[in-house]
């Protein structure tokens, strides 16, 4: 069997997890053995499930690191699906490409950009090497146009660029924004 690497990416609230769940269900209906993982940092919903914002879900194994994921892979799995790929270290890319070389279908989903608008985690490696890239967008919370960015909100203002890269949240901390409505906080916003 010829392996492949597919990437589903986009900003928050663009339907990445839903697209991944739809892929998983399609493969399972074809009789393929699918193993599904998510990073353990994603505690917004059920711990052992992928859950889309519309409520659709699929069983998943929560792992804390690339090494944990590698140790959890079953040899007879034909498809490996991984959500929240941006939370893993760069070793995850090496693991995924090794799985593709073994003939496995690998599909990963995650944010391509962080709240600062900078490439997130190993996503650049995945985007450069993928056989298929599905880039999604949502609707801008401000104007309704296609969203491209995940705007973090802190105290009702765009977050300062010096905040930690990873703060897990949903509508309580983030908004989908288009090119025009995305606000970048200047470097002085956190200085006293």
Secondary structure by P-SEA (a helix, b strand, c coil): cccbbbbbbbccccaaaaaaaaaaaaaaaaccbbbbbbbccccccccccccccccbbbbbbbbccaaaaaaaccccccbbbbccccccccaaaaaaaaaaaaccbbbbbccccccccccccaaaaaaacccbbbbbbccccccccccccccccccccccccccccccccccccbbbbccccbbbbccccccc
